[in-house]
């Protein structure tokens, strides 16, 4: 269950990245840095939590 939720969070990080790139290309926004900072924070948080949930819990040497 944790592994599937982690994969889902990594997919969300990809979708957020796509949304930020498309928004910055097509929208006429005065303060783009807000979108970039918010996007980077959202991507990093969802990606890191996703990777943490997907990691293999086995210890080395077993």
C-alpha positions in Angstrom: 0.0 0.0 0.0 2.8 2.4 0.9 4.6 1.6 -2.3 1.5 2.4 -4.5 0.9 5.7 -2.6 4.6 6.6 -3.2 4.3 5.9 -6.9 1.1 8.0 -7.0 2.9 10.9 -5.2 5.7 10.7 -7.8 3.2 10.9 -10.6 1.7 14.0 -8.9 5.1 15.6 -8.9 5.4 15.0 -12.7 1.9 16.6 -13.2 2.8 19.6 -11.1 6.0 20.1 -13.1 4.0 19.9 -16.4 1.5 22.4 -15.0 4.1 24.9 -13.9 5.9 24.7 -17.3 2.7 25.1 -19.3 1.4 27.9 -17.1 4.7 29.8 -17.5 4.6 29.4 -21.3 0.9 30.2 -22.0 -0.2 32.5 -19.2 0.6 36.2 -19.0 1.5 36.4 -15.3 3.3 39.4 -13.8 5.0 37.6 -10.9 6.2 34.3 -12.3 8.6 33.7 -9.5 5.6 32.9 -7.2 4.6 30.0 -9.6 8.2 28.8 -9.9 8.8 28.8 -6.1 5.4 27.2 -5.3 5.9 24.6 -8.1 9.4 23.7 -6.9 8.3 23.4 -3.3 5.3 21.2 -4.3 7.3 19.0 -6.6 10.1 18.5 -4.0 7.7 17.7 -1.2 5.6 15.2 -3.2 8.7 13.7 -4.9 10.6 13.2 -1.6 7.7 11.7 0.2 7.0 9.5 -2.7 10.6 8.3 -2.9 10.6 7.7 0.9 7.5 5.6 0.7 8.8 3.5 -2.3 12.3 2.8 -0.9 13.2 -0.7 -0.1 13.1 -1.4 3.6 15.4 -4.4 3.4 18.8 -4.0 5.2 21.9 -4.6 3.2 23.4 -8.0 3.7 20.1 -9.9 4.2 
